[in-house]
Amino acid sequence: MSDEPWGVLQVVANHEKRVARQLFVRSLEHYLPLYTERSRWTDRTVVLERPLFPGYVFVRYSPETRISVLSAPGVLKLLGDSKTGMVNSAEVDRIREALASGYALKPHPGISVGTRVRVCRGIFQSVEGVVTELRRDCNVVIALSAVQQYFSLQVDLRDIEVLPKTGAGARIPAGNHPTTQVFAGGAMRAG
């Protein structure tokens, strides 16, 4: 796998798969993380594949292929430039590996902050963030910094370590955390 960062395309809502197909046809390296979700229809239950980051597709491109990327049907804009708005290759690799390993990643809205934590084990080991609620089992919400989108991951509290306090504040200031943030949101499982 390449260590080059990924560009982020903002695309028309519900057109992520269409844009990914267009990028494939144009032989452009892209990644659209998908998760599965059971959906109850009136006559049956179906399993759907949905984008982990609605409205976004990752792409690697050269300056020569930039026009081909931006002209794909459904693409609204490319976030940032070659220096900003790019997603680190390690972040995308971690998401790809987690999905392939069967981790239950799902989109999640932003969450309020609290105690700073670090994930101690698993694919997301050493990622830091903030806890919103502690329970026996909790959901960890991870922010993909370049697109300000979030997804949740179920984690055992034994896999989280509390970090020393740095003072009150809403979010960890830019530059004081890795590009991926973690927030643990409480979700007590029944049973």
Backbone hydrogen bonds in HBPLUS format (Angstrom, degrees):
<---DONOR---> <-ACCEPTOR-->    atom                        ^
c    i                          cat <-CA-CA->   ^        H-A-AA   ^      H-
h    n   atom  resd res      DA  || num        DHA   H-A  angle D-A-AA Bond
n    s   type  num  typ     dist DA aas  dist angle  dist       angle   num
A0006-TRP N   A0087-VAL O   2.80 MM  81  5.01 166.3  1.82 151.7 152.5     1
A0087-VAL N   A0006-TRP O   2.78 MM  81  5.01 166.1  1.80 149.7 153.8     2
A0007-GLY N   A0059-VAL O   2.67 MM  52  5.09 156.6  1.73 162.5 160.1     3
A0059-VAL N   A0007-GLY O   2.92 MM  52  5.09 157.7  1.97 136.8 141.3     4
A0079-LEU N   A0008-VAL O   2.87 MM  71  5.57 168.8  1.88 175.1 175.9     5
A0009-LEU N   A0057-VAL O   2.79 MM  48  5.18 174.5  1.79 164.5 164.9     6
A0057-VAL N   A0009-LEU O   3.04 MM  48  5.18 147.9  2.14 139.0 148.1     7
A0010-GLN N   A0077-LYS O   2.80 MM  67  5.36 169.5  1.81 166.2 169.2     8
A0076-LEU N   A0010-GLN O   2.76 MM  66  5.52 158.2  1.81 148.5 153.7     9
A0077-LYS N   A0010-GLN O   3.22 MM  67  5.36 157.5  2.27 138.5 142.9    10
A0011-VAL N   A0055-GLY O   2.83 MM  44  5.05 163.7  1.86 128.9 134.3    11
A0012-VAL N   A0074-GLY O   2.81 MM  62  5.27 155.2  1.87 153.3 161.6    12
A0015-HIS N   A0012-VAL O   3.01 MM   3  5.44 140.5  2.17 145.9 140.5    13
A0019-VAL N   A0015-HIS O   2.95 MM   4  6.19 160.3  1.99 156.6 161.5    14
A0020-ALA N   A0016-GLU O   2.96 MM   4  6.21 158.0  2.01 146.7 153.3    15
A0021-ARG N   A0017-LYS O   2.94 MM   4  6.20 154.0  2.01 146.2 152.6    16
A0022-GLN N   A0018-ARG O   3.04 MM   4  6.34 155.1  2.10 145.5 152.2    17
A0023-LEU N   A0019-VAL O   2.91 MM   4  6.21 155.5  1.97 153.8 160.4    18
A0024-PHE N   A0020-ALA O   2.95 MM   4  6.18 152.0  2.03 145.3 153.1    19
A0025-VAL N   A0021-ARG O   2.92 MM   4  6.20 161.2  1.96 152.3 156.7    20
A0026-ARG N   A0022-GLN O   3.04 MM   4  6.25 143.0  2.18 139.4 149.4    21
A0028-LEU N   A0023-LEU O   2.89 MM   5  5.20 172.9  1.89 155.8 154.7    22
A0027-SER N   A0024-PHE O   2.91 MM   3  4.96 158.9  1.96 109.6 113.5    23
A0060-ARG N   A0029-GLU O   2.89 MM  31  5.39 164.6  1.91 149.0 150.4    24
A0031-TYR N   A0058-PHE O   2.89 MM  27  5.07 151.2  1.97 134.9 136.1    25
A0058-PHE N   A0031-TYR O   3.04 MM  27  5.07 160.1  2.08 160.0 154.7    26
A0052-LEU N   A0033-PRO O   2.84 MM  19  5.56 167.0  1.85 147.9 147.0    27
A0035-TYR N   A0050-ARG O   2.86 MM  15  5.52 157.2  1.91 158.8 163.7    28
A0050-ARG N   A0035-TYR O   2.86 MM  15  5.52 165.2  1.88 164.5 166.9    29
A0037-GLU N   A0048-LEU O   2.86 MM  11  5.29 148.2  1.96 148.3 158.2    30
A0048-LEU N   A0037-GLU O   2.80 MM  11  5.29 173.9  1.80 153.2 152.6    31
A0039-SER N   A0046-VAL O   2.73 MM   7  5.34 164.4  1.75 162.1 167.4    32
A0046-VAL N   A0039-SER O   2.86 MM   7  5.34 164.4  1.88 156.7 157.6    33
A0041-TRP N   A0044-ARG O   2.70 MM   3  5.23 156.9  1.75 162.2 167.7    34
A0056-TYR N   A0053-PHE O   3.08 MM   3  5.74 144.0  2.22 153.5 150.3    35
A0065-THR N   A0062-SER O   2.93 MM   3  5.32 140.9  2.09 110.4 121.4    36
A0069-VAL N   A0065-THR O   3.05 MM   4  6.39 148.7  2.15 152.5 161.8    37
A0070-LEU N   A0066-ARG O   2.96 MM   4  6.25 169.7  1.97 158.7 159.9    38
A0071-SER N   A0067-ILE O   2.92 MM   4  5.92 140.8  2.07 145.7 155.3    39
A0072-ALA N   A0069-VAL O   3.34 MM   3  5.70 165.7  2.37 110.2 114.3    40
A0075-VAL N   A0072-ALA O   3.14 MM   3  5.82 164.8  2.16 144.2 145.1    41
A0081-ASP N   A0084-THR O   2.90 MM   3  5.30 133.6  2.12 125.6 138.2    42
A0091-GLU N   A0088-ASN O   3.11 MM   3  5.46 128.4  2.39 105.3 117.4    43
A0092-VAL N   A0088-ASN O   3.42 MM   4  6.85 159.9  2.47 152.8 156.8    44
A0093-ASP N   A0089-SER O   2.87 MM   4  6.06 162.6  1.90 154.3 160.0    45
A0094-ARG N   A0090-ALA O   2.93 MM   4  6.00 152.8  2.00 141.8 148.7    46
A0095-ILE N   A0091-GLU O   3.10 MM   4  6.38 157.1  2.15 146.6 152.1    47
A0096-ARG N   A0092-VAL O   2.87 MM   4  6.08 165.3  1.89 154.3 158.7    48
A0097-GLU N   A0093-ASP O   2.87 MM   4  6.02 161.9  1.90 149.6 154.4    49
A0098-ALA N   A0094-ARG O   2.92 MM   4  6.06 157.9  1.97 145.4 151.7    50
A0099-LEU N   A0095-ILE O   2.98 MM   4  6.19 165.9  2.00 155.1 158.0    51
A0100-ALA N   A0096-ARG O   2.99 MM   4  6.16 160.8  2.03 147.5 153.4    52
A0101-SER N   A0097-GLU O   2.89 MM   4  6.00 137.9  2.07 142.0 153.4    53
A0103-TYR N   A0098-ALA O   2.96 MM   5  5.28 154.9  2.03 161.7 154.9    54
A0102-GLY N   A0099-LEU O   3.21 MM   3  5.29 160.6  2.25 103.7 109.3    55
A0105-LEU N   A0103-TYR O   3.10 MM   2  5.85 124.4  2.43 107.1  91.7    56
A0106-LYS N   A0152-SER O   3.26 MM  46  5.22 141.9  2.41 129.5 139.2    57
A0152-SER N   A0106-LYS O   2.51 MM  46  5.22 143.4  1.64 146.7 159.1    58
A0108-HIS N   A0150-TYR O   2.81 MM  42  4.95 148.2  1.91 117.5 115.2    59
A0131-VAL N   A0115-THR O   2.57 MM  16  5.01 153.5  1.64 145.0 154.5    60
A0163-LEU N   A0116-ARG O   2.95 MM  47  5.44 177.5  1.95 138.3 139.0    61
A0117-VAL N   A0129-GLY O   2.86 MM  12  5.33 153.3  1.93 123.1 130.9    62
A0129-GLY N   A0117-VAL O   2.85 MM  12  5.33 148.3  1.95 151.2 153.5    63
A0118-ARG N   A0161-GLU O   2.85 MM  43  5.26 144.1  1.98 145.9 157.5    64
A0161-GLU N   A0118-ARG O   2.84 MM  43  5.26 164.5  1.86 154.2 159.4    65
A0119-VAL N   A0127-VAL O   3.02 MM   8  5.62 161.8  2.05 153.8 156.9    66
A0126-SER N   A0119-VAL O   2.70 MM   7  5.32 161.6  1.73 159.8 154.5    67
A0120-CYS N   A0159-ASP O   2.70 MM  39  5.08 171.5  1.71 141.8 144.9    68
A0125-GLN N   A0122-GLY O   3.07 MM   3  5.31 150.6  2.16 119.9 118.5    69
A0127-VAL N   A0124-PHE O   3.18 MM   3  5.77 159.2  2.22 139.4 139.7    70
A0182-VAL N   A0128-GLU O   2.82 MM  54  5.54 126.3  2.11 115.2 124.7    71
A0130-VAL N   A0182-VAL O   2.31 MM  52  5.92 129.8  1.53 149.1 164.3    72
A0184-ALA N   A0130-VAL O   2.87 MM  54  6.44 135.0  2.07 127.8 141.5    73
A0132-THR N   A0184-ALA O   2.67 MM  52  5.67 170.5  1.67 154.5 155.6    74
A0133-GLU N   A0184-ALA O   3.34 MM  51  6.54 145.4  2.47 148.3 151.9    75
A0138-CYS N   A0155-VAL O   3.30 MM  17  5.81 168.0  2.31 166.7 169.3    76
A0155-VAL N   A0138-CYS O   2.98 MM  17  5.81 172.5  1.99 162.7 164.4    77
A0139-ASN N   A0185-GLY O   2.84 MM  46  5.08 161.1  1.88 163.3 161.3    78
A0185-GLY N   A0139-ASN O   2.47 MM  46  5.08 140.9  1.61 154.6 167.7    79
A0140-VAL N   A0153-LEU O   2.51 MM  13  4.92 175.7  1.51 154.2 155.8    80
A0153-LEU N   A0140-VAL O   2.59 MM  13  4.92 139.1  1.75 140.6 155.1    81
A0141-VAL N   A0183-PHE O   2.22 MM  42  4.67 177.1  1.22 167.4 166.2    82
A0183-PHE N   A0141-VAL O   2.47 MM  42  4.67 149.2  1.55 144.2 155.3    83
A0142-ILE N   A0151-PHE O   2.74 MM   9  5.43 163.3  1.77 166.5 166.6    84
A0151-PHE N   A0142-ILE O   3.00 MM   9  5.43 145.5  2.12 141.4 152.1    85
A0143-ALA N   A0181-GLN O   2.91 MM  38  5.13 152.7  1.98 134.2 143.2    86
A0181-GLN N   A0143-ALA O   3.43 MM  38  5.13 156.5  2.49 131.8 137.9    87
A0144-LEU N   A0149-GLN O   2.86 MM   5  5.56 164.1  1.88 162.5 168.0    88
A0147-VAL N   A0144-LEU O   3.20 MM   3  6.08 143.8  2.34 126.1 133.5    89
A0148-GLN N   A0144-LEU O   3.06 MM   4  5.81 120.6  2.43 147.4 160.7    90
A0159-ASP N   A0156-ASP O   2.85 MM   3  5.50 161.8  1.88 121.0 127.3    91
A0160-ILE N   A0157-LEU O   3.15 MM   3  5.39 159.5  2.19 115.2 115.1    92
A0176-ASN N   A0173-PRO O   3.09 MM   3  5.75 161.4  2.12 139.9 142.2    93
